């Protein structure tokens, strides 16, 4: 069964999504309410945590199959857990899966917001090489 997936970090880039999962599902811009995105300490990638009133912009991938989700689970690793959330697009609210920092690892989040522009400029090339 296929599901939707909300990406908010490195996976917002379709090339990285393809390198990780081997698939290129359709994507649209989306927003997740009541969460905030922070840089994981000592890394170039983010994690999200519940934050009433916060919001995170990202990409909503539709038609993601279970094989791809298994690859995403491996890519995200032990500090993240996959949950279902409500995502808002320009036209509707949808249910999607995303990865949050597990409460046990919340201390690994910095207080610095993660910037897609900074990631693209400073880390993208090295990051995509590391996952190939």
Backbone torsions as a table, in degrees:
resi	resn	phi	psi	omega
1	UNK	NA	132.2	179.1
2	UNK	-86.4	150.1	178.8
3	UNK	-137.7	169.1	173.9
4	UNK	-90.2	152.1	-179.7
5	UNK	-132.9	128.7	177.1
6	UNK	-99.2	117.8	177.6
7	UNK	-105.7	139.5	-177.6
8	UNK	-131.8	-3.5	-177.8
9	UNK	-123.8	-132.9	-177.2
10	UNK	-57.8	-27.2	-177.6
11	UNK	-76.5	-0.9	173.4
12	UNK	-69.3	-18.1	178.7
13	UNK	-89.0	116.6	-176.5
14	UNK	-54.8	-31.3	179.6
15	UNK	-66.1	-38.6	178.4
16	UNK	-71.3	-41.7	176.6
17	UNK	-56.9	-43.2	-179.9
18	UNK	-66.0	-43.0	179.5
19	UNK	-61.2	-37.1	-177.8
20	UNK	-77.4	-43.8	-170.1
21	UNK	-106.7	-20.8	-174.8
22	UNK	78.8	9.9	178.2
23	UNK	-131.3	160.6	-179.2
24	UNK	-130.2	73.6	-178.1
25	UNK	-70.5	157.7	175.7
26	UNK	-58.3	148.0	-177.4
27	UNK	-138.3	148.3	173.1
28	UNK	-140.8	160.5	176.1
29	UNK	-68.8	145.1	-178.7
30	UNK	-154.0	168.9	179.9
31	UNK	-136.1	140.9	175.1
32	UNK	-111.9	119.4	179.6
33	UNK	-87.8	155.7	175.4
34	UNK	67.7	28.0	173.6
35	UNK	-137.1	157.0	173.2
36	UNK	-130.1	152.3	-175.1
37	UNK	-114.3	127.1	179.9
38	UNK	-131.4	154.5	175.2
39	UNK	-67.6	134.1	173.1
40	UNK	-76.4	130.6	-176.6
41	UNK	-53.0	134.0	176.1
42	UNK	73.9	13.5	-178.8
43	UNK	-132.9	-178.6	175.6
44	UNK	-112.3	9.1	-176.5
45	UNK	-119.4	163.3	-174.7
46	UNK	-103.9	172.7	166.9
47	UNK	-139.4	158.7	176.6
48	UNK	-117.6	154.1	178.0
49	UNK	-142.1	152.7	-179.6
50	UNK	-61.0	135.2	179.2
51	UNK	-154.5	100.0	-177.6
52	UNK	-55.4	125.1	179.9
53	UNK	93.7	-13.1	177.9
54	UNK	-81.8	173.2	174.8
55	UNK	-157.5	155.1	-178.3
56	UNK	-133.3	128.9	174.0
57	UNK	-90.8	147.0	179.1
58	UNK	-166.2	-155.9	-179.7
59	UNK	-121.0	138.5	175.9
60	UNK	-104.8	115.8	175.6
61	UNK	-95.1	129.4	177.3
62	UNK	-103.1	161.3	175.7
63	UNK	60.1	42.8	176.7
64	UNK	-88.2	125.7	-176.7
65	UNK	-86.0	168.9	-175.8
66	UNK	-66.3	-31.3	176.2
67	UNK	-62.1	-43.4	178.1
68	UNK	-65.0	-39.4	178.5
69	UNK	-64.4	-36.2	176.4
70	UNK	-62.7	-39.9	177.3
71	UNK	-67.4	-38.1	176.4
72	UNK	-63.9	-41.1	177.4
73	UNK	-57.3	-44.3	179.2
74	UNK	-66.6	-41.9	-179.9
75	UNK	-62.2	-44.1	-176.4
76	UNK	-71.8	-32.6	175.4
77	UNK	80.1	-170.8	-169.0
78	UNK	-75.9	-18.7	-177.3
79	UNK	-82.7	-9.1	-179.5
80	UNK	-111.1	148.4	172.0
81	UNK	-123.8	145.7	-179.7
82	UNK	-94.0	128.6	-179.7
83	UNK	-134.2	166.0	172.7
84	UNK	-95.1	137.5	179.8
85	UNK	-138.2	163.5	173.7
86	UNK	-94.2	125.9	-177.8
87	UNK	-111.6	142.2	177.0
88	UNK	-107.4	129.4	171.7
89	UNK	-106.6	-176.6	179.6
90	UNK	-67.0	-18.1	-175.4
91	UNK	-120.8	-14.8	-175.5
92	UNK	-165.1	168.5	172.3
93	UNK	-100.6	137.0	-177.8
94	UNK	-135.8	157.2	174.1
95	UNK	-93.7	134.0	-179.9
96	UNK	-144.4	163.1	173.6
97	UNK	-97.1	146.3	175.9
98	UNK	-149.1	173.8	179.6
99	UNK	-113.9	129.8	176.0
100	UNK	-116.6	158.6	172.5
101	UNK	-69.9	127.2	178.1
102	UNK	-66.0	145.9	-178.3
103	UNK	-51.6	-35.7	179.6
104	UNK	-59.9	-29.3	-175.2
105	UNK	-108.5	9.3	-177.2
106	UNK	-57.0	-27.9	179.6
107	UNK	-68.2	-11.0	177.1
108	UNK	-80.7	-11.6	177.2
109	UNK	-79.5	136.5	173.6
110	UNK	-82.6	-178.2	173.7
111	UNK	-98.9	12.2	-179.1
112	UNK	-95.6	124.6	175.2
113	UNK	-61.4	146.9	177.1
114	UNK	-89.4	135.4	-178.5
115	UNK	-114.0	119.7	175.2
116	UNK	-58.5	-36.2	-179.4
117	UNK	-66.4	-43.2	178.8
118	UNK	-65.3	-42.8	178.2
119	UNK	-58.7	-47.4	-178.0
120	UNK	-61.5	-43.0	-176.3
121	UNK	-73.7	-41.8	-171.1
122	UNK	-101.5	-28.9	-167.7
123	UNK	-124.1	-17.1	-172.3
124	UNK	-54.3	-52.7	-174.6
125	UNK	-59.3	-48.4	179.6
126	UNK	-67.1	-37.6	-178.8
127	UNK	-64.1	-46.8	-177.1
128	UNK	-68.8	-31.6	176.0
129	UNK	-67.2	-37.3	-178.9
130	UNK	-68.0	-23.3	-178.0
131	UNK	-98.5	3.9	179.4
132	UNK	-93.0	NA	NA
